[in-house]
Amino acid sequence: MSKGPKFGYVTLLIAEFYSDISLLLFTAQTDYAPYFYDNGPNSNNGNMALLNLSEDTPKGTQIYVLNGTDPEGQPVKYGMTFEPGSKEYFRVHPKSGAVTLIDELDREAQDEIEVFVSISDGLNKVAEKVSVFVMDANDERPQFQNMPSIVDVPENTTSGNSIYKVQAVDRDTGSGGSVTFFLQSSEPSTKFAIDHHSGILRIKPGETLDYEKSRTHFITVVAKDGGGIYKGKHQVMSSSATLTINVIDTQDTPPVFVGTPYFGYVYEVSSPGSEIFTVFAKDGDMDNPNPIMYSIDSDGVFAINRTSGCIILKVNPADLRREVYNIKVKASEVSPEVKRLDFAVTTVTIRVVDLNNHPPTFFGENGPQNVFELTMYEHPPEGEFLRGLKITVNDSDQGTNAKFHLRLVGPGRMLRVVPQTVLNEAQVTVLVEDSAAMDFEKSQFLTFKLLAVEIDTPERFSATADIIIHLLDTNDNAPKFSSDFYIARIPENSPGGSSVVSVTVSTEHSRHYKHKKINMFLIQPDSGIIYTQPWVSLDAEVKSKYNFYVKAEDTDGKYSLAEVFVTIMDLNDHSPAFHENSLEKTMVIGAPVKIEAIDEDAEEPNNVIEYSIMKSDPDDIFDIDADTGEIKLKSYIKSMDIVQNITNHKDCTWSVVVQAKDRGSPSFSTTTVVKIDITETQLRGPLTSFLMKSRENPLQFIGLISGVIIIMVFVTVFISTIIYVRNVKSNKILPSCRIIRRKCKPRRLDDFQQPFREEHFGGKFRNEDLEIPTADNINCNNNVKVCSYRAPPSPPNAPVMPPPLPTHYRHGERGWTVPTVSASVASKTKKRSHRGKDNPVNTALVSELKLRLEQKNIANRY
């Protein structure tokens, strides 16, 4: 539509169908209508005019965008409508103008779609009618115009002749609409060919049709198009149809017998004149057949009806001397002029057979029999036949009617029957297959079914016979105890000869029981009951467990063992007894005393003891632990002062009546009087307090002792080191005066077990163990020949024991010492001042000690 201004103040409103026409004048401003862009048919936006759309476009695809504008720049809306009654294929978005395909396209159904597209700015609306052309895609298969079809072709049609023209049409355009024909045949070699373009069907050169060989031919014709694009891919579409070719017969074939080969039977109940068999022949030319006449070549035993072909028996069956007769039957075509034309000959085989009127029958020594019994020992050798069974089976019929199958049905696969297939008559033999299964202990008799069933007869006659085998026992099993072990319990103090347990074995053979020699028990050889010896007195406190083996042995020496476990059940037959040394106790306040009683019973709860206080003087002073027997004062008694307030006795010796009671049934108890002397520790100070507290936690006390020992060792090592250094320094001082060597006189070297050394002139002594070397030079100073020094006189020998302590030495002042490097345990006294001169004995001892130390150091040096 053209663009242009709109003038006027009057707008005509049309009410649809039933409203009246009225004029309404109004005043409006001048406005221009919106319009579409016309971008041509090859554009994907504009007014959609002459749009080409492929028919294989998927539904839901955006195919176009409507595009237009408003001169005033107002926003526009798009619309789309179709002719009334026509199918809607598209939908447009009112704002974006996107056009979407909402239904499948089919060019063959509709190749052009007319649609009204509109654009509106709210006041003016412009609509245009546009055409959308649907383009072809190769989506159609070729369609046959005259297929499937049936064609009649005479069998004498010349090869190469046309017999049919196949027609097919493809509604696609271009190469997809062209059709080419092909044959698809299931036959190995088809007799037909087709022109690929025209579709004319012909008989192949060199091929002929034969009604007698094949009356009908089925040919599958395939029509293919030239291919084309579909959904972006190249594809070829095809169709197929079946052409049925019926071959028409012509007179060129002799008669044909139907249903050959022929077999007839003469039965024992037949009579002369009985119909044996009927042959049937027909003209090979089925569409125009001639009548058939039959004749027979026989020696007077059989005859045939000339028109029906029925063969008849002319003699009695008993007069037949052969079992099989092969007779020739001739079938001839007869023309309407009763002239014999083509003919055919066939052979009919007639067998003289017996009727299947006798079932198989089992026979014993005295005639027909259906129950056979046999007595035999268990476990016969495998492969051995059952000699006591004499069975014969017979079928009085002849031939296949007398052929039957033998089968043995029974428990397991113990036995096997031979032969398994019988013709007329046979002696039945039963063989052993599984000897171990024929066990007297499992079953004392076995029952089997012997079946005879005909094989190839319709009647399937059968017969059955029972075979019952009675097994005799043999000694093939060792006695077996009902259990591998037996557990028995017997109370102690049971009288001698008491029954303990009964053992049993699962065998029927004669057996007797033995057991390994246990002086406490005996067993009855026949019953298996185990007793205690008459003189036995069982005591669980002495021994509570016994075990021994029981042996069951049969008369053939086969045996088995079982172990018997006997438990002597403890009875509460002992009362608790207190230790006599626990009846007088000394109790330190805060520490418990313990009493103990013993119950000589062997098991709990008979030997479990509970302690209780029956009476005490004074009363309600003590508590006792029921399990351990520890007696302690009440918690409020913490000092002797409280004890003195409770009793006026100065000795503080109290009596407690304690009961020891076991938990047996019945329960026994014993009471005793425990005398407890109450005292209080005399130790004072923090160490005492710590030791008292450590009674409840011994680990604290052990830790304290370990710490003290470590400190003492450290101090001892330190002091020993100092002494050693001082001794080394003192040994370096040599005398400066001339030493005169004197003759060495043999003298006894005193071995001081407790030598002493004076320190600080204060009577401080140490014990020292010394090795005293023996040397020619006493001073060990190498001045042997030239000496200007006169040795001092030898000091007096030290006494074996140390001198008595000074009068001012006080007992209790001796300190603790530990071993050192150069000395053993030494006693130390407190340092004190000395008045007067040193003791001469001590001086002598110190001199002797120094001399010996110098000798030792020199010996170690050299």
Secondary structure as UniProt FT lines:
FT   STRAND          10..13
FT   TURN            17..18
FT   STRAND          22..25
FT   STRAND          35..36
FT   TURN            41..42
FT   STRAND          45..46
FT   TURN            49..50
FT   STRAND          51..54
FT   TURN            55..56
FT   TURN            59..60
FT   STRAND          62..66
FT   STRAND          68..69
FT   TURN            71..72
FT   STRAND          77..81
FT   TURN            84..85
FT   STRAND          90..92
FT   TURN            94..96
FT   STRAND          98..101
FT   TURN            107..109
FT   STRAND          112..120
FT   STRAND          125..135
FT   STRAND          143..144
FT   STRAND          149..154
FT   TURN            155..156
FT   TURN            159..160
FT   STRAND          162..165
FT   STRAND          168..169
FT   HELIX           174..177
FT   STRAND          179..184
FT   STRAND          192..194
FT   TURN            196..198
FT   STRAND          200..203
FT   TURN            205..206
FT   TURN            211..213
FT   STRAND          216..225
FT   STRAND          228..230
FT   TURN            231..232
FT   STRAND          233..235
FT   STRAND          238..248
FT   STRAND          256..257
FT   STRAND          262..266
FT   TURN            268..269
FT   TURN            272..273
FT   STRAND          275..278
FT   STRAND          281..282
FT   STRAND          292..297
FT   STRAND          302..304
FT   TURN            306..308
FT   STRAND          310..313
FT   HELIX           317..319
FT   STRAND          324..334
FT   TURN            336..337
FT   STRAND          340..352
FT   STRAND          361..364
FT   TURN            365..366
FT   STRAND          367..368
FT   STRAND          371..377
FT   TURN            382..383
FT   TURN            387..388
FT   STRAND          391..394
FT   HELIX           399..402
FT   STRAND          403..409
FT   TURN            412..413
FT   STRAND          415..418
FT   STRAND          421..423
FT   STRAND          425..432
FT   TURN            435..437
FT   TURN            440..442
FT   STRAND          445..454
FT   STRAND          462..472
FT   STRAND          485..491
FT   TURN            492..493
FT   TURN            496..497
FT   STRAND          499..502
FT   STRAND          511..515
FT   TURN            519..520
FT   STRAND          521..523
FT   TURN            525..527
FT   STRAND          529..532
FT   TURN            534..535
FT   TURN            540..542
FT   STRAND          545..554
FT   TURN            555..556
FT   STRAND          559..569
FT   STRAND          577..578
FT   HELIX           580..582
FT   STRAND          584..588
FT   TURN            589..590
FT   STRAND          593..594
FT   STRAND          597..598
FT   TURN            604..607
FT   STRAND          609..617
FT   STRAND          622..624
FT   TURN            626..628
FT   STRAND          630..633
FT   TURN            635..636
FT   HELIX           640..646
FT   STRAND          653..662
FT   STRAND          669..679
FT   HELIX           686..694
FT   HELIX           698..731
FT   TURN            760..763
FT   TURN            807..808
FT   TURN            811..812
FT   HELIX           840..861
//
